[in-house]
Amino acid sequence: MTWLSYTKALNRALGDAMAADPAVCVLGEDVGAGMAGPTLGLQARFGTDRVLDMPLSEQAFTSFALGAALTGMRPVVEFQIPSLLFLVFEQIVNQAHKFRLMTGGQARVPLTFLVPGSGSRLGWAGQHSDHPYALFVHAGVKTVVPASPADAYGLLRAAVEDDDPVVVFAPAGAMGAREDVTGQLPPVPLGSARVRRAGEDVTVVAVGHLVAEALQVADDLDGEVSVEVLDPRTLHPFDWAALRASVGRTRRLVVYDDANRGCGVAAEVVAVAAEEVALLAPPRRVTRPDGAVLPFAPDLDRASQPQPHQLRDAVRAVVK
Amino acid sequence: MTAEPAGTDRGTAAPVAGARRAAGEATPADLSTPADRYRMMRLIREFDTLALEWVRTGEIPGGIHPYIGQEAVAVGVCAALGPGDRITSTHRGHGHVLARGADPARLLAELAGRESGLNRGRGGSMHAADLSLGILGANGIVGAGAAIAVGAAWAARRSGRDTVVASFFGDGALNQGVLLEALNLASIHRAPVVFVCENNGYATTLPVAAAVGGSAVGRAAAFGIPAVTVDGMDADAVREAAEEAVARARSCGGPGFVECLTYRYEGHHTMERRMRLTYRSPEEVAAWRARDPLERLRPAVPAAEIDAEVAALLERAAAWALSEPRPDPAEAGAYLYAGGPPPRPGVPV
């Protein structure tokens, strides 16, 4: 049994993927030194021509990875800062994601974008604290947000093996997580949710690091409300069958999502539930505010993120 | 210019319209003789002349960016490439795609939105691609192809192949940051890329003098990339410069940069035809037309014969393309993903 940290799980997934397939390469800023964690030691193990330190040219090295993906490689691109995704939205969405359809299926585009430390790290302010996964869901790019070390390993392996572009968000709030694991971890198929806690009265869909908080809230409410916690794990393609199954039983829904409210993942989940299930109470979303820009001062930063007491209140409201 | 006696060189057989259907069967165009190069320039010229007509009649939805006038650049560069090499192209891409050897019938079918088009009718003019020929796509975003080319060149080199990638872009791309980033990446990785700047004088309507501080070759030189400027109305001048850059890149000498001074006879795109813009004087257009790349090569080849051949080829290609079926509307979401569940439809069924 191993006490596996989330960061080490990402690191092991990259190392195992590179050992399994010589086409897998890693590129990004400071990946040789392993500054962000997931690439630590990989350059010494696999060499500078498979773990490439890139100059601060995010747009060019993202398209560089696309060119390599179109011609036989299976690159993983690491971004140290979630807001860098705004800079390369063109390269990921307009170039990599659209390539296959626009060419009538002539090419596979096996590309993984890894974002360790997405969301708030408290104290890094407006341009380093975004959690923009909904943008990629909206654009149709495969998007995963692992909540646990085992899922971080399994989903990253699956993302690298996938023949389409996949963005992997590793939330800052989850990267301190540790988990007992035994033996070889399996890949986790993209698009499969996981019921983290069975319950009868209300379904809480929680994303990424908020899964752990939701489980805590569910425990706190034990005896008062029976809460089911559903971790979608993949936001696109979303496991709608799992949502249907859970909410179909509980017929009450709260979504706990550390991202901006308007047009967010929580909004989509609530919309699908409303379309497909006769809910017993209006559903609730617990999210960042509309168009949130996280302020610097820690109290303000925290006040802009969804919080456990808000989730608790929302659960109580829907079962009232 | 390499002159060969007229009438002695008939070049290679022209492709048969619609004959090459499946990906992977294609071979790059043979552009080794002056007759081959003249034939390809004639094909590009007449192809885009027909395409302009098809935009007018509605056979081509939307519009195109005609390549007419710039033929010597695509043909000169592609003549310098080998069978395993690759290209990235631009929004004005028909010339590059044809010069690399794409089937003109399937490109016409693509522009007309047919299922048997190069991209199964999913890409159209600005995204035409034939991966089996190493064409990594025309591209609707100015300057977007250069970094893709560098990545493809790096990938080939690290897998032990001596592939060279030619990346076409216009003078407008000289002011895209990602292009400058790509030049730097190519330089530090010594990537086997030949950057081909088609300087046609205008970024849509903005003249180069009003848009480009410094120069095209100055940008390349700043990144340590050898750069030359050539007459882009002369296919042989382009070919010779490209051959030098390709040979250097292939032998691990790093990237090269060729600026080709050229001109588009038509507007930026087909919408411009209706707008009667005045940013270019008729005298300027006439002066460039007088330096026509086809006329330059004409005395050296059996031109009348080739012209007739190309006309017949295009006639067959056009008839075939227009007879091909349109894609099934139920398949609008096809090819979006290589794997995974199908995306939800816009309206539940």
Interface residues (C-beta under 8 A of the other chain):
Chain A: D49 M54 P55 S57 Q59 A60 F61 T62 S63 F64 A65 L66 G67 A68 A69 L70 T71 G72 M73 P75 E90 Q91 N94 Q95 F99 R100 L101 M102 T103 G104 G105 Q106 A107 R108 V109 G140 K142 D162 D163 D164 L190 G191 P237 W240 E275
Chain B: A23 R86 T88 G117 L118 N119 R120 G121 R122 G123 H127 A129 D130 L131 S132 L136 G137 N139 G140 I141 A144 A146 A147 I148 A149 V150 G151 A152 A153 W154 A155 A156 R158 S159 V165 G177 V178 E181 A182 N184 L185 I188 A334 Y335 L336 Y337 A338 G339 G340 P341 P343 R344 P348
